[in-house]
């Protein structure tokens, strides 16, 4: 449960009307990706910084700990620096960890937070154990927010690494490995705190594959209850840039609808 029925984040309910920039509706029209400061759109699959920013402000206080098991170039960590949160990020690729480290160091504002990019495979228990050791060194027994932004299966191949979720042989294998990561990191989150899942669906052989709802069930099985499903607009991606008319033609010809959204799901930890 939330603490005394009060917000977990930085909102002062005596001044609740002043938080116009805090989202409370389930339709997120975020517009252009925030590329200010150390943020970059160079890495395919980086999610928009507005998502971790909203999640941290709603569900954490300054100085609390955020964990991102699929760090990429460090979007979550950069936002943590800006907001004065502590954060640990994990990624499978050494190049991503180095990029995240450089970008975090380049971020010059924010007060009180410390961040750590780590190399590791989040589907392996030893990676979660290494994160837990880092937490203890910082004086944390538990994290206060988990942010999961995994690959959307094989939509984008992030590396040649066989353990990369984007290289999973099929949907069942992807969901199994994602479940392993969720199982590894769920125990690190404090009871009553939140997990944010950012995920989209995909098409395969003419069929819509509901990755969002499939991964939702995986998270729920780890002792979480679903609090909200938010739908975020997708701005024009590299693959579709300048091809709106072509994609519209394909949709009409092949009887489908063009993806223009992804999910931002929020879960509360109620199990152990």
N, C-alpha and C positions, 0 to 999 in steps of 0.2 A: 504494500500500500504506500501511497505517497505520505510524506511526513506531515502529520496533523492536517491532512487534506489541503496542504499548501503546495504551491508550485515547487517542483524540484529545481527549477532554473533561477534565473536572475530577475524574474518579474516580481515587482512589488504590487500586490493586489490593491493597495490603497491608491495606486496611480495607474491602474490597469488600462485606462483609456488612452494613456500616452504612448503605448507600445504599438503604434500603427504599423511598424515594420515587422512585427512578429506575426507569422502566418497561423491562422487557426482554422481555415477552410481546407477542404480536401482536394480542391483543384489548385494546383500550383503553376501559375503562369509567370515563370521567373525571367523570361526574356533572355538577353544575351549573357553568356557566361562571363563571370567576373575574372578578368585576366590582369588585374592590378597586382603590383608588387611582384612577389615571387611566383605567382600562379602562372601556369602556361597551358595552352591548348595543344601543344606539340605532341603530346602522348595520347594515342588513340585509347579511348576507354576511360580517360579521366572524367570523373563526374564534376558537376558544377560546384564551386565552393559554397554557393548559397545553401546547399543542402546540409553539410556539416555545421555551417554557421547557425542555421536555424535550429538544428538538433541540439547543439551545445547550449545555446541561449535558453531553450525551453527546458532542458533536462539536466543541466549541470550548473554548478556555481564556479566562479573563478577559483583556481587552485585545485579543482577536482580532476580526476583522471579519466581520459578517453583512450580506448584501444581500437585500432583499425587493423584487422588481420589481412587485408588486401590493399596495401598502402599505395601502390603505384608510385607516382612522382611526389606523393606527400601532401595532397590537397588537404586532408584532415589535419595533418601536423601543422601546416601553415596557418590554418584557421585557429588552431589551438594556441599558437604563438600570439596571434592577433588578439585573442580573447582572454589570454592569461590562464588558459587551462594547461594541464600536463597531458602529454599524449605519448603513446608508444605505437609505432606502426611496424608492420611486418610485410616483407615481400620476398618472393621466390627468386627474383632476378637481381644480381649484384649491381647492374647498371641502374636499376630503379632505386635501390637503396642509396647509392652514391648521389644520384640526382636529387633525391629527397633531402639528403643531408646538406647538399649545397644550397638548395632552395630555402630550406629552413634557416640556414645561417645567413642568407641574404635578406631575410625578413627582419626589418629593423624596429618594428613597433609591437607593443604588447608588453605586459608586465606581470611577472610572477609565475609564468608557466615554464616548464621544461619539457623537452621533447626528445624522443629517441627513435631513430629509424633502425630496424633490425633486419638482418638477413635470415630467412627461414621459410619453411614450408608449414603453413598454418594447419594443414591436415594431419600433421605429426604431433603427438603428445609432447615430444621433447621441445618443440618450439614454444608451446604454451607454458611449459615449465621454465624456459629461459625468460619469457615475458614476466612470469610470476616472480622470478628472482630479481629482475630489474624493478618491479613494483615494490618489493620488500626493501630494496636498497633506498628507494625514495620514501619509504614509510607508509605505503599503501597496502592494506590487507585485501582490498577489493577495488575494482574499477567502478566508475559511476556511469559510464556510457560505452556501449559497443556500437561501432559503425561498420557494417558489412556491405561492401560493394564488390562482389565477386565478378569474374567474367560471366557474360551471358552465354555460357557454354562456348560454342565454336564460332560465334558471330565474328569475333576478332581473335585471331591467333596471336597471343602476346609473346610467345617464345617457342623454342623447340624443346623445352624441358618436358620430359615425359610426365612429370607430376603436376604440370600446369593444368588447372581446371579447364582451360580453353582447349586442351588436347585430350580431354576425356573421350573415350571411344564412342559413347552414346549418352543419351539423356540419363539412363539409370546410373551409369558410372559417374556422371557429373553430379547427380543428386547425392550419391553415396559419399563422394569425396567432400562435397559441400557440407553434408551432414557431419562428417568427421571434424571439419573445422569448427562448425557450430558447437559440437560436443566438447571440443578442446577448450573453447574460450568462454562458453556459458558459465562454467564454475567460477571464473575470475570476476564476474559481475556481481555486485552487491544485490541482495534481495530487494525487490521493489523498485529497482532502477531499470533503465530502458535500453533496448537494442533497436537500432535503425537498420533496416535492410533496403538497399537501393538495387533494383533489378528490373530488367525488361523482358519481354517475351521474344519469340523468334518464329520464323517460318521454316519448315522443312518438308520437302516433297509435296508442296501445295497445301500443307496443313499448319494451322496456327498451333504452336507449342506453348502452353501457358507456364513458362518458367517461373513467372512471378508467384502464381498460386501454388506451384509445386514446391518451391523453396519456402514459401510461407508455411506450409505444413511441416516441413523439416524443422523450422525454427520452433513452431508450436510444440513439437514433440520433445524439445529440450527443456520444457518447463516454463514456457512463456505464454502469456495470453495476448491476443491481438487487440491493440487499442485503436489503431487507425490505419486505413489504406488511403494514401494520398496519390493522386495522379498528376505527374509533372509533365509539362510540355517539352517535347524534344525540338530544339532548334535544328536547322538544316545541318546534317552531318557531312563529313568529307565525301562519303560515298554517294550522297544525293545532291551535293552542291551543284547548283545550276542545272539540275535535271528534274525540276518539279513537273514539267509537262510530260516528260518521258515516264516518270513514275505514275502519274495520273493515267496515262494511256495503258500501262501495264496492269494497273489495278482494274480498269474497266474491262480489259481483254481477258484477264485471268480470274476475275471474280473474287478479288480480295480488297482489303483496305490497307492503305499505307500506314505504317507505324508512325505515330506522332506523339507517343507518350511512353513513359516508364513509371514504375511504382516506387514510392517512398513509403515503406511500411514501418509502423512503430509497434513494438512489443514491450510488455512489462514482465519482468521476471517474477514468477510466483512460486516456482519450484525451487529445489535446492541448488 
